[in-house]
């Protein structure tokens, strides 16, 4: 595996390591919506600002990242991304010392600005490391290590954050006098920041490794073209523009399902008689099972892509995910949790496959096209607050609690993804139009 006399194996391994690390960062963060709500005595909607700050970073930095890699190289984009990633993670230490919510939001924003640089650089880099015919499979292979990082992040969040926080319930925290509340808050923030500090150190070490590694230049070379011209050309490619929209909705579905499984499970298990902390930890265990299914399904789906068109498999899995989401809405017991876990098996294929399908036919606009698809990750910032507001209403409709009703949001998202999968299959395999 070499190009222009330079081995591709080590660069591929280093870039794939980035996929695993940003997976860890995303899913060690997901349970923090509930954690911050408890620590700072906030509503679910206020806690969801963690996801807003996080995914806003993806949106803000995607095109600046594309401009950097267009002007310099993929390697430069990766180095800047890892630098911001490490800086954001290490900012959790001063945020903890300040003891306010907003410095944590700023740390998340800086961290995900780094992730935006990484995803804008790494995804198209993997894409151009070989032929376009095998690009979607190659991207799925690299992305298969992303859920491994997700899974480890969930485990760390459960074992080293949730289980070590004060067992005091949200209701009890609201009744504490200010001085006692500050003691509990300080303890829990000390627990919460530890994974991020270690993460920052690991990312800094990877940064040094990438800096010292010679990357193959041929895969890193694209014809120069202005951003304006690239965008004008991309907008005219219906397969691409619809792909950006589908990615926006998919990321919204992914983030809402993985974020609010804690709230959903806590309601179910507390109804069975569990205490709040035990219910939260059990919910996270279900989330870990969901990620195991997600990881296994990624490898299975990558194999299936040898025999099934990516767009066809995408539409099938989106429909199945939609049906499972209906189960999440309608069941009020553990059956709803089982449906919520099953959704992850369907989602495993979606991000890299939408990415690969949307890039089909973009030619030398791949860097800016990749940036647009990374900007679509803004869906992870847009949809969680909407779902959180539904949860905070505490309304009941036809016997269904607000937590259940809130999953109408990811249901809508899966419908959009299914439509895109079908339309792209017709375009690419029947009418042969981009």
C-alpha positions in Angstrom: 0.0 0.0 0.0 2.1 2.9 -1.3 1.9 5.9 -3.5 4.7 8.0 -5.0 7.2 5.9 -3.1 5.6 6.7 0.2 3.8 4.0 2.2 0.1 4.6 2.7 -0.2 2.2 5.7 1.1 4.5 8.4 -0.7 7.6 7.2 -3.9 5.5 7.0 -3.4 4.2 10.6 -2.8 7.7 11.9 -5.8 9.2 10.1 -8.0 6.3 11.3 -6.8 7.0 14.8 -8.3 10.4 14.5 -11.7 8.8 13.7 -11.5 6.8 16.9 -10.5 9.8 19.0 -13.3 12.1 17.8 -15.7 9.2 18.4 -14.5 9.1 22.0 -14.9 12.8 22.4 -18.4 12.8 21.1 -19.7 10.0 23.2 -17.9 10.8 26.4 -19.8 14.1 26.0 -23.3 12.7 25.3 -24.1 11.8 28.9 -22.9 15.2 30.0 -26.2 16.8 29.1 -27.8 15.0 32.0 -24.7 15.4 34.2 -24.5 19.2 33.7 -28.3 19.5 34.3 -27.8 17.9 37.7 -24.5 19.6 38.6 -25.8 23.1 37.9 -29.4 22.5 38.8 -30.6 23.3 35.2 -33.4 22.1 32.9 -32.9 19.5 30.2 -33.1 22.4 27.6 -30.2 24.3 29.4 -28.2 21.1 29.6 -28.7 20.5 25.9 -26.6 23.6 25.3 -23.6 21.3 25.6 -24.6 19.7 22.3 -25.4 23.1 20.8 -21.9 24.4 21.7 -20.3 21.2 20.5 -21.9 20.9 17.1 -21.8 24.6 16.5 -18.0 24.2 16.3 -18.4 21.8 13.4 -20.5 24.4 11.5 -18.2 27.4 12.1 -14.9 25.7 11.2 -15.8 23.5 8.3 -15.2 26.0 5.5 -12.2 27.7 7.1 -10.7 24.1 7.3 -11.5 23.6 3.6 -9.7 26.8 2.7 -6.7 25.7 4.8 -6.4 22.3 3.2 -7.1 23.8 -0.3 -4.2 26.3 0.3 -1.8 23.9 2.0 -2.6 20.2 2.5 -4.7 17.6 4.3 -1.8 17.1 6.7 -1.9 20.8 7.7 -5.7 20.5 8.3 -5.1 17.4 10.5 -2.4 19.2 12.5 -4.5 22.3 13.1 -7.5 20.0 14.0 -5.5 18.0 16.6 -4.1 21.3 18.1 -7.6 22.7 18.6 -8.8 19.3 19.8 -6.1 19.1 22.5 -6.6 22.7 23.5 -10.3 22.4 23.9 -9.9 19.2 26.1 -7.3 20.9 28.3 -9.5 24.0 28.7 -11.7 21.8 31.0 -9.2 22.3 33.8 -9.6 26.2 34.0 -13.3 25.8 33.4 -13.6 23.6 36.4 -11.5 26.1 38.5 -13.9 28.9 37.4 -16.9 26.8 38.4 -19.4 28.3 35.9 -21.3 26.6 33.1 -20.3 28.9 30.2 -16.5 28.1 30.3 -17.4 24.5 29.7 -19.5 25.4 26.7 -16.5 27.4 25.4 -14.2 24.4 25.9 -16.6 22.2 24.0 -16.8 24.8 21.2 -13.0 24.9 20.9 -12.7 21.2 21.0 -15.3 20.6 18.3 -13.7 23.4 16.1 -10.8 21.0 16.2 -13.0 18.0 15.3 -14.4 20.1 12.4 -10.9 20.5 11.1 -10.2 16.8 11.5 -13.4 15.6 9.8 -13.1 18.1 7.0 -9.5 16.9 6.4 -9.7 13.1 7.3 -12.9 12.1 5.5 -11.9 13.4 2.0 -8.3 12.3 2.6 -9.5 8.7 3.1 -11.8 9.2 0.1 -8.9 10.1 -2.3 -6.5 7.4 -1.1 -7.7 5.1 -3.9 -10.2 4.8 -6.7 -13.7 6.4 -6.6 -15.3 3.0 -7.1 -14.1 1.7 -3.8 -14.2 5.1 -1.9 -17.4 4.5 0.0 -16.2 1.1 1.2 -12.8 2.5 2.2 -14.5 5.4 4.0 -16.8 2.9 5.8 -13.7 0.9 6.9 -12.0 3.9 8.3 -15.3 5.1 9.9 -15.7 1.6 11.5 -13.1 2.7 14.1 -15.1 5.7 15.0 -17.8 3.7 16.9 -14.9 1.9 18.8 -14.0 5.3 20.1 -17.7 6.0 20.7 -18.0 2.8 22.7 -14.9 3.6 24.8 -16.2 7.1 25.5 -19.5 5.8 26.7 -17.8 3.3 29.0 -15.5 6.0 30.5 -18.6 8.3 31.0 -20.4 5.6 32.8 -17.6 4.1 35.0 -15.5 7.2 35.6 -18.1 10.0 35.6 -21.7 8.9 36.2 -20.8 6.3 38.8 -18.5 8.6 40.7 -20.7 11.6 40.9 -22.7 12.3 44.0 -25.7 9.9 44.2 -27.9 12.8 45.2 -30.9 13.1 43.0 -31.8 16.2 41.0 -34.7 17.0 43.3 -32.5 16.8 46.4 -29.9 19.0 44.8 -32.5 21.7 44.3 -33.2 21.7 48.0 -29.6 22.2 49.1 -28.5 25.5 50.6 -26.0 27.4 48.5 -22.9 26.4 50.5 -23.7 22.7 50.5 -24.6 22.9 46.8 -21.2 24.4 46.0 -19.4 21.5 47.8 -21.4 18.9 45.8 -20.9 20.8 42.6 -17.1 21.2 43.0 -16.8 17.4 43.7 -18.8 16.5 40.6 -17.0 18.9 38.3 -13.7 17.4 39.5 -14.9 14.0 38.5 -16.3 15.3 35.1 -13.2 16.9 33.8 -10.7 14.1 34.4 -11.5 12.2 31.1 -11.0 15.4 29.1 -7.6 16.1 30.6 -6.3 12.6 29.7 -7.9 12.9 26.3 -6.1 16.2 25.7 -2.7 14.6 26.5 -3.4 11.6 24.2 -4.4 13.9 21.3 -1.2 16.0 21.8 0.9 12.9 21.4 -1.0 11.9 18.2 -0.3 15.5 17.0 3.4 14.9 17.4 3.2 11.6 15.5 1.3 13.2 12.6 3.7 16.1 12.5 6.7 13.7 12.2 5.2 11.4 9.6 5.7 11.9 5.9 2.4 11.8 4.1 1.9 10.7 0.5 1.7 13.9 -1.6 -0.1 12.5 -4.6 -3.3 11.8 -2.6 -3.0 15.2 -1.1 -2.9 17.1 -4.4 -6.0 18.7 -5.9 -6.3 21.3 -8.7 -6.5 24.9 -7.3 -10.0 26.4 -7.6 -11.6 29.3 -5.8 -14.2 28.5 -3.1 -16.9 30.6 -5.0 -16.4 28.7 -8.2 -16.5 25.3 -6.3 -19.7 26.3 -4.4 -21.4 27.3 -7.6 -20.6 24.0 -9.2 -21.6 22.0 -6.1 -25.0 23.7 -5.8 -25.9 22.6 -9.3 -25.2 18.9 -8.4 -28.5 17.7 -7.0 -27.1 14.5 -5.6 -24.6 16.5 -3.5 -27.0 19.3 -2.3 -29.6 16.8 -1.2 -26.8 14.8 0.5 -25.9 17.8 2.6 -29.5 18.1 3.7 -29.7 14.4 4.4 -26.6 14.5 6.5 -28.0 17.4 8.5 -31.1 15.3 9.4 -29.1 12.1 10.0 -26.7 13.8 12.5 -29.8 15.2 14.2 -31.2 11.8 14.5 -28.0 10.3 15.8 -27.4 12.9 18.4 -30.9 13.0 19.7 -31.1 9.2 20.0 -27.8 8.9 21.8 -28.3 12.0 24.0 -31.9 11.4 25.3 -31.6 7.7 25.8 -30.5 8.7 29.3 -33.7 10.7 29.9 -35.8 8.0 28.2 -34.3 5.1 30.2 -34.3 7.1 33.5 -38.1 7.6 33.2 -38.7 3.9 32.3 -36.5 2.5 35.1 -37.7 5.0 37.8 -41.2 3.9 36.9 -40.0 0.4 37.8 -38.9 1.6 41.2 -35.2 2.4 40.7 -33.5 5.4 42.2 -32.5 8.2 39.8 -28.7 7.5 39.8 -29.2 3.7 39.3 -31.6 4.4 36.5 -29.1 6.8 34.8 -26.3 4.2 35.0 -28.5 1.4 33.7 -29.6 3.7 30.8 -26.0 4.3 30.0 -25.5 0.5 29.9 -28.2 0.3 27.3 -26.5 3.0 25.4 -23.3 1.0 25.5 -25.1 -2.0 24.1 -26.5 0.2 21.4 -22.9 1.3 20.5 -21.8 -2.3 20.4 -24.5 -3.0 17.9 -23.5 0.1 16.0 -19.9 -1.0 15.9 -20.7 -4.6 14.8 -23.2 -3.3 12.2 -20.7 -1.0 10.7 -18.4 -3.9 9.8 -21.3 -6.0 8.6 -22.7 -3.2 6.5 -19.2 -2.5 5.0 -19.2 -6.1 3.9 -22.7 -5.9 2.5 -21.7 -2.9 0.4 -19.8 -5.4 -1.8 -23.2 -6.8 -3.0 -25.8 -4.0 -2.3 -25.7 -0.5 -3.7 -24.9 2.0 -0.9 -27.9 4.2 -1.6 -30.2 1.1 -1.6 -28.9 -0.1 1.7 -29.1 3.4 3.1 -32.8 3.7 2.3 -33.6 0.2 3.7 -31.9 0.9 7.0 -33.5 4.3 7.3 -37.0 2.8 6.9 -36.2 0.1 9.5 -34.8 2.9 11.9 -38.1 4.8 11.4 -40.2 1.8 12.3 -38.0 1.2 15.5 -38.5 4.9 16.4 -42.2 4.5 16.2 -41.8 1.7 18.8 -39.8 4.1 21.0 -42.6 6.6 20.8 -45.4 4.1 21.4 -44.0 1.8 24.1 -43.8 3.1 27.6 -41.8 0.2 29.2 -38.5 -1.5 28.4 -39.7 -2.4 25.0 -39.2 1.2 24.1 -35.6 0.9 25.3 -35.1 -2.2 23.1 -36.4 -0.3 20.1 -34.1 2.6 20.9 -31.1 0.3 21.1 -32.0 -1.3 17.8 -31.9 2.1 16.0 -28.2 2.2 16.5 -27.7 -0.9 14.3 -29.5 0.9 11.5 -27.5 4.2 12.0 -24.1 2.6 11.7 -24.0 2.8 7.9 -25.6 6.3 7.5 -22.9 9.0 8.0 -20.1 7.6 5.9 -22.5 6.3 3.2 -24.3 9.6 2.9 -20.9 11.2 2.7 -19.6 8.8 0.1 -22.8 9.0 -2.1 -22.9 12.8 -1.9 -19.2 13.1 -3.0 -19.9 10.9 -6.1 -19.2 13.1 -9.1 -18.0 16.2 -7.4 -14.6 15.9 -9.1 -11.9 18.4 -8.0 -14.4 20.1 -5.7 -13.9 17.3 -3.1 -12.4 19.5 -0.4 -15.2 22.1 -0.4 -17.7 19.4 -0.9 -16.4 17.6 2.2 -16.6 20.9 4.1 -20.3 21.3 3.2 -21.0 17.8 4.5 -19.2 18.5 7.7 -21.1 21.8 8.2 -24.2 19.6 8.0 -23.2 18.2 11.3 -24.9 21.4 12.6 -28.0 19.1 12.7 -26.5 17.8 16.0 -26.8 21.3 17.4 -30.2 22.1 15.9 -32.4 19.2 16.9 -31.4 18.4 20.5 -32.8 21.7 22.0 -36.1 21.1 20.2 -36.4 17.6 21.6 -35.3 18.9 25.1 -38.0 21.5 25.0 -40.6 18.8 24.3 -39.2 16.8 27.2 -39.3 19.8 29.5 -43.0 20.4 28.8 -43.9 17.2 30.7 -47.1 16.9 28.6 -48.9 13.6 28.1 -50.7 12.8 24.9 -52.8 9.6 24.6 -51.1 8.2 27.6 -47.6 8.8 26.1 -45.2 10.9 28.3 -43.3 13.9 26.9 -40.0 11.9 26.7 -41.7 9.4 24.4 -43.3 12.1 22.3 -40.0 13.9 21.8 -38.7 11.0 19.7 -40.9 12.2 16.9 -37.9 14.5 16.1 -35.6 11.6 15.1 -38.5 9.9 13.3 -38.8 12.9 11.0 -35.0 12.8 10.4 -35.0 9.1 9.4 -37.8 9.8 6.9 -35.6 12.5 5.2 -32.7 10.0 5.1 -34.9 7.3 3.6 -36.0 9.7 0.8 -32.5 10.7 0.0 -31.4 7.0 -0.2 -34.2 6.2 -2.6 -33.7 9.3 -4.8 -29.9 8.8 -5.0 -30.4 5.1 -5.9 -32.7 6.2 -8.8 -30.3 8.9 -9.9 -27.1 6.8 -9.8 -28.3 3.4 -10.8 -31.4 3.9 -12.9 -31.4 7.3 -14.6 -27.6 7.8 -14.2 -27.9 11.5 -13.4 -26.1 13.3 -10.7 
